[in-house]
Amino acid sequence: ERARDYLHKTGRFIVIGGIVSPVHDSYGKTGLVSSRHRLTMCQLAVQSSDWIRVDPWECYQDTWQTTCSVLEHHRDLMK
């Protein structure tokens, strides 16, 4: 919310949506809760938002994806 508000206030951007993409389990961070649980937590966190959504694509891949490939996935969805 704060990031969107800030970008709007600059007058240079109009934010039309936000995406939360939980990282794959094989990311390798110590103590990382399973993607299934993180996905559920993210969905609950944004359930009242009218502009933020959760995309499970990254969690469902065979392995960890680079940030670039995740951004390419979302770019392709918007085309």
C-alpha positions as CSV (number, residue, x, y, z in Angstrom):
1,E,0.0,0.0,0.0
2,R,2.8,2.4,0.9
3,A,4.8,1.7,-2.2
4,R,1.7,2.2,-4.4
5,D,0.9,5.5,-2.6
6,Y,4.4,6.7,-3.0
7,L,4.5,6.0,-6.7
8,H,1.2,7.7,-7.2
9,K,2.4,10.8,-5.3
10,T,5.4,11.1,-7.6
11,G,3.0,11.8,-10.5
12,R,5.1,9.5,-12.7
13,F,3.3,6.2,-12.2
14,I,-0.2,4.8,-12.0
15,V,-0.1,1.4,-10.2
16,I,-2.9,-0.8,-11.5
17,G,-2.0,-4.0,-9.7
18,G,0.4,-5.8,-7.5
19,I,1.6,-9.4,-7.5
20,V,2.9,-11.5,-4.7
21,S,4.9,-14.5,-5.9
22,P,6.2,-16.8,-3.1
23,V,9.6,-18.4,-3.9
24,H,10.0,-22.1,-4.6
25,D,11.0,-24.4,-1.8
26,S,14.4,-25.1,-3.4
27,Y,15.5,-21.5,-3.0
28,G,17.5,-22.8,-0.1
29,K,17.0,-20.2,2.6
30,T,17.5,-21.8,6.0
31,G,14.2,-21.9,8.0
32,L,12.0,-21.1,5.0
33,V,8.5,-22.4,5.6
34,S,7.2,-24.6,2.9
35,S,5.8,-22.9,-0.2
36,R,2.4,-24.4,0.4
37,H,2.1,-22.7,3.7
38,R,3.7,-19.4,2.4
39,L,1.2,-19.4,-0.5
40,T,-1.7,-19.8,1.9
41,M,-0.4,-17.0,4.1
42,C,0.0,-14.7,1.2
43,Q,-3.5,-15.5,-0.1
44,L,-4.9,-14.7,3.3
45,A,-2.9,-11.5,3.6
46,V,-4.3,-10.1,0.3
47,Q,-7.8,-11.5,0.4
48,S,-9.3,-8.0,1.2
49,S,-7.2,-6.2,-1.4
50,D,-8.8,-5.1,-4.6
51,W,-5.5,-4.6,-6.4
52,I,-3.0,-7.2,-5.1
53,R,-3.1,-10.8,-6.1
54,V,-1.0,-13.9,-5.4
55,D,0.4,-16.0,-8.2
56,P,1.4,-19.6,-7.3
57,W,3.3,-20.2,-10.6
58,E,6.8,-19.8,-9.0
59,C,5.9,-22.3,-6.2
60,Y,4.6,-24.9,-8.7
61,Q,7.8,-25.0,-10.9
62,D,10.1,-28.0,-10.7
63,T,12.9,-25.9,-9.2
64,W,13.8,-22.4,-8.0
65,Q,13.4,-19.7,-10.7
66,T,15.5,-16.6,-11.1
67,T,13.8,-13.3,-10.5
68,C,14.2,-12.5,-14.2
69,S,12.3,-15.7,-15.3
70,V,9.5,-14.9,-12.8
71,L,9.2,-11.3,-14.1
72,E,9.2,-12.7,-17.7
73,H,6.3,-15.0,-16.7
74,H,4.3,-12.1,-15.3
75,R,5.1,-10.0,-18.4
76,D,3.9,-12.8,-20.7
77,L,0.6,-13.0,-18.7
78,M,0.0,-9.3,-19.2
79,K,0.5,-9.5,-23.0
